[in-house]
């Protein structure tokens, strides 16, 4: 008997076993735009911010590049810069294959690699983007990863990090959860879809609070940190080395 359940957009899930592979890959772009408020607007903010940090000969990383859309948008936003390189890293082979087949062939300075940021080394860069990625790294490894990103940045470089965040107390968490549930219903998901997705993310997605994320960044060495987007339980941070 199959334990698969529908999370909407033809994506099947299992309890505590959300995966970014298989059928989830080709449906990912549509699903995530409907699941994360201001998802596209977040891309636009990141691309506009990138122009402050990307210059001639810059190396830019996107950690957790999924289908590669944002990595390629970053390249397009900085097309006037010379000898730039944009590298998307993702742990899921299916995501990297999709990005290579559907996107990178149109961008000479974009490449995608299968890699686990917790295990691999990265070169010195001027900009690193983590768009809803760090939340999927086990909390026991999270500080080490942020330390690695900080150390790999050139002085004056930036980390742009978007995360789902927990509220500062139980009352606010209850309010935000209810508003987010309403948001997803308005996107056309059924209550069953929403609950199935929530159950599949148990132990897989572990958000920190706003302060918890700021503490991670500060412990690694970042001093200049600000919020660049916030809606419900979704927040973007800019940290400059």
Steps between C-alpha positions, in 0.01 A plus 500: 500500500642839397552771761508771231275802555418799280653837592350677198640575152530125432766464769482188714649492850556273796504590869837645611646432158470809277735464201607740225527234231297294255159646416560787743766642266286571195219638720732688735489848344121517495468347847748727674356820349163408650643378831732791588349851510694756294722227354548674165540837670779348710682406179466857376637645825798263490580582137484873572715462811755292312601803296654654813737204542562338160777660301741401224662162574253421781408148607143458625349192666142397549483231767199275442441616144212254434381542139754776435260786432650746748862421409423582138309814593804618695714450191254694284479783754877541487554446127703820473772370731803329343637155581238421764411146599175386660501156663192320627555222755232251591503170684227350280620340174157537337496875565847550355412291193189710442695825532769383259253374241256789511692812598880507516544435125370855445756660734870461427606617848261275698575149624323257730661241725379217722649579839416508870605835645555330837770281344652689207746790484419816305724770356522866593195688374333840508142382547331189641125447480306247710136522397304289751787254530659523846171396664549150353849456646497308831530749789810319627680590175353844438755714683789321331344568159443870571859524626618347170298749297634794702860385464463447124377854434739774395506802729201717406319200353148405602287207605132525405300248698124444485343270758171388641512629858326415823319772693646629828228346718212250487223758454664657197586157361133398520389821324760466223421132447130580458569780253732276301238222494250754362753613240551145372125436483470808279769354271265209430646238734259288700526463874617142440776621262623748759504248783673237283774749411538601864529137609758425228722785625518371860867467591600620152427873520619650830456878507676723750350826626607834357733545796629146465604569141660831594691324778629244247627780278659693788679198640660440160638855495237710323438837662295687239166318470158624394162363394419563133159330476250365752152356460336266749759231584730574205797736538799607296828613655794690352832454683813683380853391593 
